[in-house]
Amino acid sequence: MSISSVNGINEGKNASAENEVCQCHGGDRPGTIRVIGIGPGHEEEMTPKAVKAMEASDIIVGYNTYIALVKDLIKDKEVVGNGMRQEVDRCQKAVDLAAEGHRVAVISSGDPGVYGMAGLVLELIQKLPKEARPECEVIPGLTAANTSAAALGAPLMHDYAVISLSDLMTPWEQIKNRAKLAAEGDFVIAIYNPKSRGRATYLDEIRDIVLQYRKPETPVGIVRKAGRPGMNWTISTLEKLPEEHVDMQSTVIIGKSTTFVADGKMITPRGYKA
């Protein structure tokens, strides 16, 4: 198992969190595991319930980058963290610790049930005998789509689809088909993981698919670093999307047929008779 410690984020011991944790079993009774959405990663935009759940936990488990975002809330707690593409190891360690009797918090950016860790944690818990399963609670958080929509105005006021362009878990052909069906159904489309060095053309391909069903002047919002320091956004069009700066820290929102821009705000009418 590839697990590293980022113990002592503020002050404290530099010993391995994994080694220290294993010395303090909580007895034979299973403990608890809370999968917590930290939103953009600062207390101001976390729910009070999420903050209290972190405070009540003995051990914090998460991706190293997200742990660093909430270091002020972690204080001197035990921390178990690792890097990208080690999600199964990370969640398995959290489940094991909770089964030993600990109060464990698994932190997830945005909402843990939206491309987060909630599903994986629940799946792993089900592999334990029923009497050994820790209690699990999923605590929601502010998603990138919600934060981005607020910055842009009100683009998600009607039905919308959220699609990730990462093909690590989903075949690219399936992603393209989902985009086609969302465009055909006139959904607003929120796109996560729109572009990386290894997927430089994916967003352009999706844009070409959507153009089969939407006008070139359809509004498109691009929000970078949603809810985090340095957040900035651009409102463009489907036609001009290839000219805009988009990266992995961006969320792209493509409007539906009725979406319009007024006073610098992207608006999708709900249908009220104003």
C-alpha positions as CSV (number, residue, x, y, z in Angstrom):
1,M,0.0,0.0,0.0
2,S,1.4,3.4,-1.0
3,I,0.5,5.7,1.9
4,S,2.6,8.7,3.0
5,S,2.2,10.9,6.0
6,V,2.0,14.7,6.0
7,N,2.0,14.9,9.7
8,G,2.8,18.2,11.4
9,I,1.3,20.5,8.7
10,N,1.4,23.4,11.2
11,E,3.6,22.2,14.0
12,G,4.2,18.7,15.5
13,K,6.0,15.5,15.1
14,N,7.5,14.3,11.9
15,A,7.0,10.6,12.5
16,S,4.9,8.6,10.1
17,A,1.2,9.1,10.7
18,E,0.6,5.6,9.4
19,N,2.9,4.0,12.0
20,E,1.6,6.1,14.8
21,V,-2.1,5.4,13.9
22,C,-1.5,1.7,14.0
23,Q,-0.3,1.9,17.6
24,C,-3.6,3.4,18.9
25,H,-6.4,0.9,18.1
26,G,-9.8,1.9,19.3
27,G,-10.8,-1.6,20.5
28,D,-13.0,-4.2,19.0
29,R,-16.0,-2.0,18.2
30,P,-16.0,-0.4,14.7
31,G,-15.6,3.4,14.7
32,T,-17.0,6.0,12.4
33,I,-16.0,7.4,9.0
34,R,-17.2,10.7,7.7
35,V,-16.7,11.6,4.0
36,I,-16.5,15.3,4.0
37,G,-16.9,17.8,1.2
38,I,-14.6,20.7,1.7
39,G,-15.9,22.7,-1.3
40,P,-13.1,24.9,-2.8
41,G,-11.0,24.2,0.3
42,H,-11.4,26.9,2.9
43,E,-13.6,27.2,5.9
44,E,-15.7,30.2,4.6
45,E,-17.3,28.0,2.0
46,M,-17.6,24.8,4.0
47,T,-20.8,24.0,5.9
48,P,-20.7,24.2,9.7
49,K,-21.5,20.5,9.7
50,A,-18.4,19.7,7.7
51,V,-16.2,21.8,10.0
52,K,-17.6,20.2,13.1
53,A,-17.1,16.7,11.6
54,M,-13.4,17.5,11.0
55,E,-13.1,18.8,14.5
56,A,-14.7,15.6,15.9
57,S,-12.4,13.3,14.0
58,D,-9.2,11.7,15.3
59,I,-7.6,11.0,11.9
60,I,-7.8,13.0,8.7
61,V,-7.4,11.0,5.4
62,G,-7.1,12.7,2.0
63,Y,-5.2,13.7,-1.1
64,N,-2.1,15.7,-0.1
65,T,-3.2,18.8,-2.0
66,Y,-6.6,18.9,-0.3
67,I,-5.1,18.3,3.1
68,A,-2.9,21.4,2.6
69,L,-5.9,23.5,1.8
70,V,-7.5,22.8,5.2
71,K,-4.4,22.6,7.3
72,D,-5.7,25.3,9.7
73,L,-8.7,23.1,10.5
74,I,-6.6,19.9,11.0
75,K,-4.3,21.4,13.6
76,D,-2.5,18.6,15.5
77,K,-4.6,15.7,14.4
78,E,-3.2,12.5,12.8
79,V,-3.0,12.8,9.1
80,V,-2.7,10.1,6.4
81,G,-2.3,11.4,2.9
82,N,-1.1,10.3,-0.5
83,G,-1.0,11.5,-4.1
84,M,-3.1,11.3,-7.3
85,R,-4.3,8.0,-8.6
86,Q,-4.0,6.4,-5.2
87,E,-7.6,6.8,-4.2
88,V,-8.3,3.1,-3.5
89,D,-5.3,2.8,-1.2
90,R,-6.3,6.0,0.6
91,C,-9.9,5.0,1.1
92,Q,-9.0,1.5,2.1
93,K,-6.7,2.8,4.8
94,A,-9.6,5.1,6.0
95,V,-12.0,2.1,6.2
96,D,-9.4,0.0,8.0
97,L,-8.8,2.7,10.6
98,A,-12.5,3.2,11.2
99,A,-13.0,-0.5,11.5
100,E,-10.3,-0.5,14.3
101,G,-12.5,2.0,16.2
102,H,-11.1,5.4,15.1
103,R,-13.1,8.4,14.2
104,V,-11.9,9.0,10.7
105,A,-12.6,11.9,8.3
106,V,-12.0,11.4,4.6
107,I,-11.8,14.9,2.9
108,S,-12.8,15.4,-0.7
109,S,-12.8,18.6,-2.6
110,G,-16.2,19.9,-3.8
111,D,-18.9,17.4,-2.9
112,P,-17.7,13.9,-2.0
113,G,-20.6,12.4,-3.9
114,V,-19.7,14.3,-7.2
115,Y,-16.5,12.7,-8.6
116,G,-15.4,12.4,-5.0
117,M,-14.6,9.6,-2.5
118,A,-18.0,8.8,-1.1
119,G,-18.9,6.0,-3.5
120,L,-15.5,4.3,-3.1
121,V,-15.6,4.5,0.7
122,L,-19.1,3.0,0.8
123,E,-18.1,0.2,-1.6
124,L,-15.1,-0.7,0.5
125,I,-17.2,-0.8,3.7
126,Q,-19.5,-3.3,2.1
127,K,-16.6,-5.7,1.7
128,L,-16.3,-6.0,5.5
129,P,-18.5,-8.4,7.5
130,K,-21.6,-6.6,8.6
131,E,-20.7,-6.6,12.3
132,A,-17.3,-5.0,11.5
133,R,-18.6,-2.2,9.3
134,P,-18.0,1.3,10.7
135,E,-20.8,3.8,10.6
136,C,-20.5,6.1,7.6
137,E,-21.9,9.5,7.0
138,V,-21.5,11.6,3.8
139,I,-21.4,15.3,4.4
140,P,-22.0,17.4,1.3
141,G,-19.9,20.3,0.0
142,L,-20.0,23.1,-2.6
143,T,-19.3,21.8,-6.0
144,A,-17.1,23.4,-8.7
145,A,-20.2,23.7,-10.9
146,N,-22.1,25.5,-8.2
147,T,-19.3,27.9,-7.4
148,S,-18.6,28.5,-11.1
149,A,-22.3,29.2,-11.8
150,A,-22.5,31.8,-9.1
151,A,-19.4,33.6,-10.5
152,L,-20.9,33.6,-14.0
153,G,-24.5,34.6,-12.9
154,A,-27.2,32.1,-13.1
155,P,-26.5,29.6,-16.0
156,L,-27.8,26.5,-14.2
157,M,-31.3,27.7,-13.6
158,H,-32.8,24.9,-15.8
159,D,-31.9,21.2,-16.3
160,Y,-28.2,20.6,-16.7
161,A,-25.8,17.8,-17.1
162,V,-22.3,17.5,-15.5
163,I,-19.7,15.7,-17.6
164,S,-16.1,15.0,-16.9
165,L,-13.7,14.8,-19.9
166,S,-11.3,12.6,-17.9
167,D,-11.1,9.2,-19.6
168,L,-9.2,7.5,-16.8
169,M,-12.5,5.9,-15.6
170,T,-14.7,6.3,-18.6
171,P,-14.0,5.4,-22.2
172,W,-13.7,8.5,-24.4
173,E,-16.3,7.3,-26.9
174,Q,-18.8,7.0,-24.0
175,I,-18.0,10.5,-22.9
176,K,-18.6,11.9,-26.4
177,N,-21.9,10.0,-26.6
178,R,-23.1,11.5,-23.3
179,A,-22.1,15.0,-24.5
180,K,-24.1,14.4,-27.7
181,L,-27.2,13.3,-25.9
182,A,-27.0,16.2,-23.4
183,A,-26.6,18.6,-26.4
184,E,-29.5,17.0,-28.2
185,G,-31.6,17.2,-25.1
186,D,-30.8,21.0,-24.8
187,F,-29.3,20.6,-21.3
188,V,-26.9,23.2,-20.0
189,I,-23.6,21.3,-19.8
190,A,-21.1,21.8,-17.0
191,I,-17.7,20.3,-18.0
192,Y,-15.1,19.1,-15.4
193,N,-11.5,18.3,-16.3
194,P,-11.8,20.0,-19.7
195,K,-8.2,19.9,-20.8
196,S,-4.8,18.6,-19.9
197,R,-1.5,18.0,-21.8
198,G,-2.6,14.5,-22.5
199,R,-6.1,15.5,-23.5
200,A,-5.5,18.7,-25.4
201,T,-8.1,18.2,-28.1
202,Y,-11.0,16.7,-26.0
203,L,-12.8,20.0,-25.3
204,D,-12.6,21.0,-29.0
205,E,-14.2,17.6,-29.9
206,I,-17.0,18.2,-27.4
207,R,-17.5,21.7,-28.7
208,D,-17.8,20.4,-32.3
209,I,-20.4,17.8,-31.1
210,V,-22.5,20.5,-29.3
211,L,-22.3,22.8,-32.3
212,Q,-24.4,20.2,-34.2
213,Y,-27.3,21.2,-31.8
214,R,-26.5,24.8,-30.6
215,K,-25.9,28.1,-32.4
216,P,-22.3,29.3,-32.6
217,E,-23.3,32.3,-30.4
218,T,-24.4,30.1,-27.5
219,P,-22.9,31.6,-24.3
220,V,-20.0,29.6,-22.7
221,G,-18.6,30.4,-19.3
222,I,-15.1,29.5,-18.2
223,V,-14.2,29.7,-14.5
224,R,-10.6,29.1,-13.4
225,K,-9.7,28.1,-9.8
226,A,-13.4,28.2,-8.8
227,G,-13.7,29.5,-5.2
228,R,-9.9,29.6,-4.7
229,P,-7.4,32.5,-4.6
230,G,-6.8,33.7,-8.1
231,M,-10.3,32.8,-9.3
232,N,-11.2,34.4,-12.6
233,W,-13.8,33.9,-15.3
234,T,-14.6,34.6,-18.9
235,I,-17.9,34.6,-20.8
236,S,-17.4,33.7,-24.4
237,T,-19.3,31.7,-27.0
238,L,-19.3,28.2,-28.4
239,E,-17.8,29.6,-31.6
240,K,-14.9,31.3,-29.9
241,L,-14.3,28.6,-27.2
242,P,-11.1,27.3,-28.9
243,E,-9.5,30.7,-28.5
244,E,-10.0,30.8,-24.7
245,H,-7.6,29.7,-22.1
246,V,-8.8,26.5,-20.5
247,D,-6.9,24.1,-18.3
248,M,-7.4,21.4,-15.7
249,Q,-8.3,24.0,-13.1
250,S,-11.1,25.3,-15.2
251,T,-14.8,24.5,-15.2
252,V,-16.6,25.1,-18.5
253,I,-20.4,25.8,-18.6
254,I,-22.1,25.7,-22.0
255,G,-25.5,27.3,-22.1
256,K,-28.7,25.9,-23.6
257,S,-30.7,27.3,-26.5
258,T,-32.3,30.0,-24.3
259,T,-29.2,31.0,-22.3
260,F,-28.2,34.7,-22.8
261,V,-25.8,37.3,-21.4
262,A,-26.9,40.6,-19.8
263,D,-24.8,43.1,-17.9
264,G,-21.9,40.6,-17.9
265,K,-24.0,37.8,-16.4
266,M,-24.8,34.5,-18.0
267,I,-28.5,33.7,-17.5
268,T,-30.6,30.6,-18.2
269,P,-34.3,31.4,-17.8
270,R,-36.2,29.0,-15.6
271,G,-39.5,29.9,-17.4
272,Y,-41.1,32.3,-14.9
273,K,-43.3,35.0,-16.3
274,A,-41.4,38.0,-15.1
